[in-house]
Amino acid sequence: MIQSEDFLRQSEILSYCLNGAKFSKADFAEMYNVTELTINRDLRVLRSNGIQINSRKGKVYLFEKPVKDLLIKYAAEYLPMKLNSELLHSQLKTFGKSVVNFYPYLILISKAVNERRFITIRYKRFYDNMILNYRLKPIRLVQSGYNWILQAIKENEKTAKSFYISRIENLIISNGKFNLISDADRTTKKYEIVLKFHPDVEDEVIDKIWFDEFDLSKDSKGFITLKTSQEITNKLAAWCISWWDMVEIVKPARLKNFIREMTMNFLKINK
């Protein structure tokens, strides 16, 4: 596959169709500021790669869903080009086994992150399985173990939250764009965080990590050590508490004291 703007556009056309969009060739031509002849060529290229895509009654559509291995190849090339990151083919393959709509979700979300476009998702909340709709400013898409996490800011809020791609049930990408203050403008202090998890929660740790950067290691007894650099916040403290006796805070002492103070204040109010 040729790494070019043509490939990016073709991948996005495919992802729109997979996501159920009803766009015409004229719509795509306007979206990408190209001619309909170019869109026709894109469709021919996709067909030459084994994707049954064409137009009927003015709309571009898929005759049949492409095989998963082909979608993995497209995603493995598209995502590094769009997000400037290294992705492993085997990890995408594993993710694709459990998430039916992995291709359009990863492609359209990475497009929204790169172009600073609003998205709307229908999301199954992790802790109670309630399904809610959110309008989001997508900030970054991060790969964690065999899962993918969208870090995004809800409309009318200021703090980024994590959304698991595997729990998204519907996705709409908007034409509306947003501005965002760079993380480089932040001056809050970060600490080296070292947490040790019990072997019984190994799988949960991999799924629930929400940090941008971290290292995981496992010792001979199966205990998982997580190392990261983070601000000490209510969110981090609450996350640690949620593991009950399955986690030991190795350092810093500042985090232990913060949690101790937080729980003492809670108990004062809730005697």
N, C-alpha and C positions, 0 to 999 in steps of 0.2 A: 504494500500500500504506500502511496506517495504521501510524504508528510508535507502538506501545503494547506493553504486556505481552502482549496477545493475539497480536500479530505475532511477538514473541519465542517464545512458546510454540508457535505454529503452525510456525514455522521449525524449532524443535527436534524437534517430532513428525515432521516431514518428514525431518529428518536422521537420526533414529533408525531410521526405516523404510528409508531408503536404505542405512544401514549394516548392515542385516540383523537388527535387533532384532525379537523376537516378543512385543510388548507388546499387552495388551488395552486397551480404552477405560478399564476400571477401573484398570489399572496407571497409565495416563497421568493419570487423575483424582487418584489418590493421590500421584503424583510431584509434581504442581503444586498440590495442595491445592485442587482445584476439583471440580465435579460432572461426572458423565458427560454431562449435558446440554450443559455447556460444551465438552467434548471433541467431542461431536456437531456443535456449531456450528463448532468449529475445522475439522473435516473438511469441512463444507459450504463454508466460506470457501476452503479449499485447492482444493476441486473447482471453485469459481467462478472461481478464478485459472488453471484449466487443468491442475490436478494430479489425476490419476486415483487417488484414495486412498479407501479404504472399510474396512469391517470385515467379516470372514467367520469364522464358527466362533469368535467371541469375540476374534479377533486383528485388529489394524489392519495393513493391508498396502497396497502399491501395485499397481494393475493393470499399469502400465507406468512405466518410468523417465521423469521429466519431461525436456523438451528442455533442452539445456545453457544456452541464452540465458535461460530462465526461472530456472534455478538461480543463474545469475550475478546476476540482478536481486535475488533473495532474499538472496544472500550480501552483495551490495553495500549492502543496507539493514541487514541483521542485524549485521554486524561493527562498523560505526561505533557502533551503538546499544549493543552489548555491551562493546566495548573502548574506546569514546570516542576513535576515531581516524578520520582521513580516508583513504578508499580510492578509487582510480581504477578506474572500470569497465573500461577497456581493459586494465589490468594483470591483473585477475581473469579477463578473457576469454582473455588469452594463457596464464595459468597453467592455466586449464581445458582448454586444448588438449592439454597434456602430462600432466596428472594426472587419471586417470579418476575417482577418489573425492575430488576437490577439495572438493566441497560438504559432505558429512558430516564430513570431517576438519577443515576450517576451522571449521565451526559447533560441533562437539562439543569441539574443543580450546579454542576461545575461551570456551565455556561452562565448561570445566574450569578455565581460567585465572581467569576472573571469580569462580567459586564456590570456588576452592581445592580441587578434587577430584583425587584420584589418577587416573592413566590407565595402562593397559598397552598397549604397542605392540609389533608385530613389525616390526623395522627392518633394512633392508639397509645395512650399514655402508659408509661412503664409500670407505675406502682399500683394502678387500679383498673387498667385496661379500658378506661373511658375513652371514647372517640370524640375528638374535638377538632375544630378548624382553626388554623392559625395563619395570619398574614405575617411574613417574616422578611427581615433583611438578612440574606445569607452571607456570612462572613468568610467561612472556610469549610472545606470538606476534608476530613482527615480519616485515614485508614487506621484502624485499631484492631490488631490481631486479624481475625477473619470477618470483622464487621466494618462498616463505614458510619461515620458520625458527621452530621451537619451541625456546625456551630453557627447560630443565628440569633438575631435580636427580634423579639416580638414587637409588633407595631405598638407605639406609645410606651415602650420600655427602653431602658438604657443598657441593661446587662445582657450579655450573650448567654444563651442556654444551649444545651446539647440535645439533638434529635437523632435517634437511630434510624438510618435509612430503612432497615428491615421492618420498622413499625409504621412507615408511611403507607397509607392506603390510597391516596390520590394526590396528584401534584398538578398545579397550574403555574406556569411562568408568566409574569406580567411584562408589559412593555415599559411600565413605569420604573424609573431608576432612583437610586438614593445616594446620598453622600455619607461618608463615614470618616470619623477621626481615626487616624492611624494609631495602632498600639504603641508606636514609638513615642507618642506624645505623653504616655503614661509614666509617672515617676514613682509609683508605689514600690515598696521594697519586696523582693522575692527571697525566699528561704530555700535551702536544700531540704527536701522532704524525703525521708526514708521510712517506708512502711513494710511490715512483714506480715503476710497473710497465711492463714492455715491452709493446708493442702485441700481441704474439703470445699473451698470456695474458689479454686483455680479458674474454672470456667466463668464464674460470675465476675471475677476481677477483670478478665480480658474483655468481657462484654460491657462493663460499666465504667471503664476508665474514660474520663472526659478531658484529660489534659492534652495539650498540643504536642508536647514533647515529654518522653519518659523512657525509662529502661526497665525491663523485667528480667529477672533471673530466678532460677529454681535450684535449691540446694539438694543434697543427697537424700534428705528426708522428705522432700516434696514441698517445703515451705517456699512461698513466692515472695521475693523482695522487689518492691517497686521504688524507683528513685526518680524524682522530678524536681523542678524548681518552680515554686508557686508563691503567690501572695497568701497570707494567712487570713482567710475570710470565713464568714458564717457558712458559706456553701461548702468549703473544704472541711470545716469542722463537722458539719452535719453529715457529710459523706462518710467521714471516718466513724462517727457514732453509729451510722446505719449498719456497720459491720459487726456490731456488738463485740463478742469476745473472739471474733475470727481475725482480728487485726491487732498488731502491736506497733505503736508509734516509736520507732527507733530514735528518730530525731526530726525536728529540733525540739528542745524543751519548750520553746515559745508556743508551739502548737499544742502540746500537752496542757500548758497553763491556760491557753485560750479556751480549750474545750472544758477544762475544769471550771473556769469562771462562768462560761456559758451555761453549763448544767447547774451550777449552784444558783445562778440567778433564776433559772427556770424553776428549780425546786422551791425557792423563796416565794414565788408567785403561786405555785401549784402545790401547796402543802397538803 
